[in-house]
Amino acid sequence: MARVNVERTENGFVARNDRGAEVVMGGGDEQGVFTPVELLLAALGGCNIVTVEPLTAKRGHRLVRLAMTVQAEKVEPTLLGPITVTYDVELPEGDDEADEVFRAVARRVEEKYCTVSRALRGQTEVRLELPE
């Protein structure tokens, strides 16, 4: 189970997990914070990249550089358009097979193994529970 606690603080809003990590959130005009949409994009990118890296390395192809940009535009005030994940990789010199392995792993991860990708593409239900 995944769980975070989100609350308003004196300095804005913060999300905390049970392991003590924190992410500060706010509006789009505040410095030093993520917006909720940026966190959604970060979650998508993070889910993909933390799964691609060990699977590529496990197949004997540790990439010199592995990074990505995740972006989307709002097509309506409360609706995102398509999300684009763009990888930035540097392949090991002399490893002719690394590109093929990386591409196959990245596609498979996005399609089948990234929980966030699957939730965004699917019909994940959101339940609202209000205090009585």
Backbone as numpy.savetxt, mean C-alpha at the origin, in Angstrom:
# Nx Ny Nz CAx CAy CAz Cx Cy Cz
-6.21 -11.26 12.24 -7.04 -10.08 12.24 -6.16 -8.83 12.24
-6.54 -7.87 11.47 -5.85 -6.57 11.47 -6.71 -5.60 12.26
-6.04 -4.73 13.03 -6.78 -3.79 13.86 -5.95 -2.54 14.10
-6.57 -1.40 13.98 -5.95 -0.13 14.35 -6.96 0.69 15.14
-6.43 1.58 15.96 -7.26 2.51 16.72 -6.97 3.89 16.14
-8.01 4.62 15.78 -7.86 5.96 15.23 -8.57 6.92 16.17
-7.87 7.99 16.55 -8.51 8.95 17.45 -8.02 10.37 17.20
-8.85 11.30 17.61 -8.49 12.71 17.55 -7.60 13.00 18.76
-6.54 13.75 18.51 -5.64 14.17 19.59 -5.59 15.69 19.59
-4.78 16.25 20.47 -4.63 17.70 20.50 -3.98 18.23 19.23
-3.22 17.39 18.53 -2.49 17.81 17.34 -3.10 17.31 16.04
-4.27 16.75 16.07 -4.88 16.22 14.85 -5.46 14.85 15.09
-5.09 13.91 14.23 -5.60 12.55 14.33 -4.43 11.59 14.24
-4.54 10.46 14.94 -3.47 9.47 14.92 -4.07 8.07 14.85
-3.43 7.21 14.07 -3.79 5.79 14.01 -2.68 5.02 14.69
-3.06 4.09 15.56 -2.07 3.26 16.28 -2.43 1.78 16.12
-1.39 0.96 16.01 -1.63 -0.47 16.02 -1.24 -1.03 17.39
-1.51 -2.31 17.60 -1.22 -2.95 18.88 0.28 -3.13 19.14
1.11 -2.90 18.12 2.56 -3.04 18.28 3.23 -1.70 18.57
2.44 -0.65 18.72 2.97 0.65 19.11 3.32 1.60 17.98
3.07 1.21 16.75 3.36 2.10 15.63 2.26 3.15 15.52
2.64 4.34 15.05 1.69 5.43 14.90 1.83 6.10 13.53
0.71 6.55 13.01 0.69 7.34 11.79 -0.20 8.54 12.06
0.33 9.74 11.79 -0.42 10.97 12.01 -1.17 11.32 10.73
-2.45 11.69 10.91 -3.30 12.00 9.76 -3.89 13.39 9.91
-4.30 13.93 8.77 -4.96 15.23 8.77 -5.52 15.53 7.40
-5.81 16.79 7.20 -6.35 17.23 5.92 -5.25 17.45 4.90
-5.64 17.72 3.70 -4.69 17.89 2.60 -3.82 19.13 2.67
-4.18 20.11 3.50 -3.37 21.32 3.56 -2.44 21.35 4.77
-2.43 20.32 5.58 -1.57 20.28 6.75 -0.22 19.64 6.41
0.85 20.22 6.92 2.20 19.69 6.68 2.51 18.55 7.65
3.28 17.59 7.19 3.78 16.53 8.05 2.79 15.45 8.41
1.68 15.36 7.69 0.69 14.33 7.96 0.24 13.68 6.66
-0.28 12.49 6.77 -0.90 11.80 5.64 -2.39 12.06 5.65
-2.99 12.18 4.47 -4.45 12.17 4.39 -4.90 10.71 4.41
-6.15 10.45 4.73 -6.62 9.06 4.68 -6.46 8.43 3.30
-6.67 9.19 2.23 -6.50 8.63 0.88 -5.03 8.27 0.64
-4.11 9.12 1.09 -2.69 8.79 0.95 -2.33 7.53 1.71
-2.95 7.33 2.87 -2.71 6.10 3.63 -3.26 4.88 2.90
-4.38 5.05 2.23 -4.92 3.95 1.42 -3.95 3.58 0.31
-3.41 4.59 -0.37 -2.44 4.34 -1.43 -1.16 3.72 -0.87
-0.72 4.20 0.30 0.47 3.64 0.95 0.24 2.18 1.33
-0.97 1.88 1.81 -1.29 0.50 2.17 -1.23 -0.41 0.94
-1.75 0.08 -0.17 -1.71 -0.71 -1.40 -0.27 -0.93 -1.85
0.51 0.14 -1.88 1.91 0.00 -2.27 2.69 -0.87 -1.31
2.48 -0.65 -0.03 3.18 -1.44 0.98 2.86 -2.91 0.89
1.59 -3.22 0.72 1.17 -4.62 0.62 1.86 -5.30 -0.57
1.90 -4.61 -1.69 2.54 -5.18 -2.88 4.04 -5.34 -2.70
4.71 -4.27 -2.27 6.17 -4.28 -2.25 6.74 -5.21 -1.17
6.08 -5.29 -0.01 6.61 -6.17 1.03 6.36 -7.64 0.71
5.52 -7.89 -0.26 5.30 -9.27 -0.71 6.19 -9.59 -1.91
6.37 -8.64 -2.81 7.20 -8.86 -4.00 8.67 -9.08 -3.62
9.17 -8.26 -2.71 10.61 -8.31 -2.39 11.07 -9.69 -1.92
10.45 -10.29 -0.90 10.96 -11.59 -0.47 10.73 -12.70 -1.49
9.63 -12.62 -2.25 9.39 -13.66 -3.25 10.39 -13.59 -4.40
10.77 -12.39 -4.80 11.79 -12.23 -5.85 13.14 -12.71 -5.33
13.49 -12.30 -4.11 14.76 -12.71 -3.52 14.81 -14.23 -3.31
13.70 -14.80 -2.90 13.63 -16.26 -2.67 13.92 -17.04 -3.95
13.61 -16.41 -5.07 13.88 -17.05 -6.37 15.28 -16.73 -6.88
16.10 -16.13 -5.99 17.51 -15.89 -6.31 17.78 -14.60 -7.05
16.87 -13.65 -7.01 17.03 -12.41 -7.76 16.77 -11.20 -6.86
17.71 -10.90 -6.00 17.58 -9.72 -5.12 17.81 -8.48 -5.96
16.79 -7.65 -6.07 16.87 -6.45 -6.90 17.71 -5.39 -6.21
18.49 -4.66 -6.98 19.35 -3.61 -6.44 18.48 -2.48 -5.88
17.46 -2.12 -6.60 16.52 -1.09 -6.15 15.11 -1.60 -6.39
14.26 -1.39 -5.39 12.86 -1.77 -5.50 12.05 -0.68 -4.82
11.33 0.10 -5.61 10.51 1.19 -5.10 9.27 1.30 -5.99
8.32 2.09 -5.56 7.12 2.28 -6.36 6.46 3.60 -6.02
5.64 4.04 -6.96 4.77 5.19 -6.75 3.35 4.69 -6.94
2.46 5.10 -6.05 1.05 4.72 -6.15 0.26 6.02 -6.22
-0.57 6.14 -7.25 -1.31 7.39 -7.40 -2.71 7.15 -7.93
-3.58 8.09 -7.61 -4.96 8.07 -8.09 -5.49 9.49 -8.04
-6.45 9.76 -8.88 -7.12 11.05 -8.85 -8.56 10.83 -8.40
-9.10 11.84 -7.74 -10.51 11.77 -7.38 -11.32 12.12 -8.62
-12.25 11.25 -8.98 -13.13 11.51 -10.12 -14.42 12.18 -9.66
-14.66 12.11 -8.37 -15.75 12.81 -7.70 -15.20 13.19 -6.34
-15.86 14.09 -5.63 -15.31 14.51 -4.33 -15.04 13.37 -3.35
-15.80 12.29 -3.44 -15.60 11.17 -2.52 -15.40 9.84 -3.26
-14.82 9.90 -4.45 -14.61 8.68 -5.24 -13.30 8.77 -5.99
-12.47 7.74 -5.83 -11.21 7.66 -6.56 -11.43 7.02 -7.92
-10.64 7.48 -8.88 -10.60 6.82 -10.18 -9.61 5.66 -10.08
-9.20 5.13 -11.21 -8.25 4.02 -11.20 -6.97 4.37 -10.43
-6.45 3.39 -9.72 -5.20 3.55 -8.98 -4.08 2.95 -9.82
-3.01 3.70 -9.98 -1.87 3.24 -10.78 -0.68 2.97 -9.86
-0.14 1.77 -9.95 1.04 1.36 -9.22 2.18 1.29 -10.22
3.21 2.12 -10.02 4.34 2.17 -10.95 5.60 1.77 -10.21
6.18 0.65 -10.61 7.43 0.19 -9.99 8.62 0.93 -10.56
9.64 1.09 -9.71 10.94 1.63 -10.09 11.96 0.61 -9.59
12.55 -0.14 -10.51 13.48 -1.21 -10.12 14.81 -1.05 -10.83
15.84 -1.53 -10.15 17.15 -1.67 -10.76 17.52 -3.13 -10.63
17.78 -3.75 -11.76 18.09 -5.18 -11.79 19.57 -5.41 -11.48
19.88 -6.57 -10.92 21.29 -6.90 -10.70 22.03 -7.05 -12.03
23.22 -6.52 -12.10 24.02 -6.63 -13.32 24.31 -8.08 -13.65
24.15 -8.43 -14.91 24.48 -9.78 -15.36 23.42 -10.81 -15.03
22.31 -10.41 -14.44 21.23 -11.34 -14.10 20.12 -11.18 -15.13
20.24 -11.91 -16.23 19.31 -11.78 -17.34 17.90 -12.26 -17.01
17.76 -13.11 -16.03 16.46 -13.68 -15.68 15.70 -12.83 -14.66
16.37 -11.90 -13.99 15.76 -11.12 -12.90 14.53 -10.34 -13.35
14.57 -9.73 -14.52 13.45 -8.93 -14.99 12.21 -9.80 -15.18
12.39 -10.93 -15.80 11.27 -11.85 -16.05 10.68 -12.33 -14.72
11.54 -12.70 -13.79 11.07 -13.18 -12.48 10.33 -12.06 -11.75
10.93 -10.86 -11.71 10.30 -9.73 -11.04 8.91 -9.46 -11.61
8.80 -9.39 -12.93 7.51 -9.08 -13.56 6.46 -10.14 -13.25
6.84 -11.39 -13.30 5.89 -12.47 -13.00 5.44 -12.41 -11.54
6.39 -12.20 -10.63 6.06 -12.12 -9.21 5.17 -10.90 -8.94
5.52 -9.74 -9.48 4.74 -8.52 -9.24 3.30 -8.67 -9.73
3.12 -9.26 -10.89 1.77 -9.47 -11.41 0.97 -10.43 -10.52
1.61 -11.52 -10.14 0.95 -12.53 -9.31 0.59 -11.96 -7.94
1.49 -11.19 -7.35 1.23 -10.58 -6.05 0.04 -9.64 -6.14
0.02 -8.76 -7.13 -1.07 -7.79 -7.25 -2.41 -8.50 -7.50
-2.40 -9.54 -8.30 -3.64 -10.23 -8.65 -4.15 -11.16 -7.55
-3.24 -11.83 -6.84 -3.67 -12.91 -5.95 -3.27 -12.78 -4.49
-2.14 -12.14 -4.19 -1.59 -12.24 -2.84 -1.62 -10.95 -2.03
-1.87 -9.82 -2.63 -1.93 -8.57 -1.88 -3.36 -8.39 -1.36
-3.51 -8.49 -0.06 -4.82 -8.37 0.58 -5.47 -7.03 0.27
-4.69 -5.96 0.26 -5.23 -4.63 0.01 -5.73 -4.52 -1.43
-4.97 -5.00 -2.40 -5.41 -5.00 -3.80 -6.73 -5.76 -3.94
-6.78 -6.92 -3.33 -7.98 -7.74 -3.45 -9.18 -7.08 -2.79
-8.95 -6.40 -1.66 -10.06 -5.71 -0.99 -10.57 -4.55 -1.84
-9.65 -3.82 -2.47 -10.05 -2.69 -3.30 -10.79 -3.14 -4.56
-10.37 -4.25 -5.13 -11.01 -4.76 -6.35 -12.32 -5.47 -6.07
-12.42 -6.05 -4.89 -13.58 -6.87 -4.56 -14.70 -6.09 -3.91
-15.54 -6.82 -3.30 -16.69 -6.23 -2.63 -16.56 -6.41 -1.12
-15.47 -5.89 -0.56 -15.27 -6.00 0.88 -16.32 -5.15 1.58
-17.07 -5.77 2.45 -18.13 -5.09 3.17 -17.53 -4.24 4.29
-18.06 -3.06 4.48 -17.69 -2.19 5.59 -18.90 -2.10 6.49
-18.74 -2.50 7.75 -19.84 -2.46 8.73 -19.61 -1.31 9.69
-20.62 -0.54 9.94 -20.56 0.58 10.86 -21.26 0.21 12.15
-20.53 0.30 13.27 -21.13 0.03 14.58 -21.09 1.30 15.40
-22.24 1.81 15.76 -22.35 3.03 16.54 -22.73 2.69 17.97
-22.30 3.52 18.93 -22.66 3.23 20.33 -24.18 3.35 20.51
-24.68 2.55 21.44 -26.12 2.56 21.70 -26.49 3.65 22.66
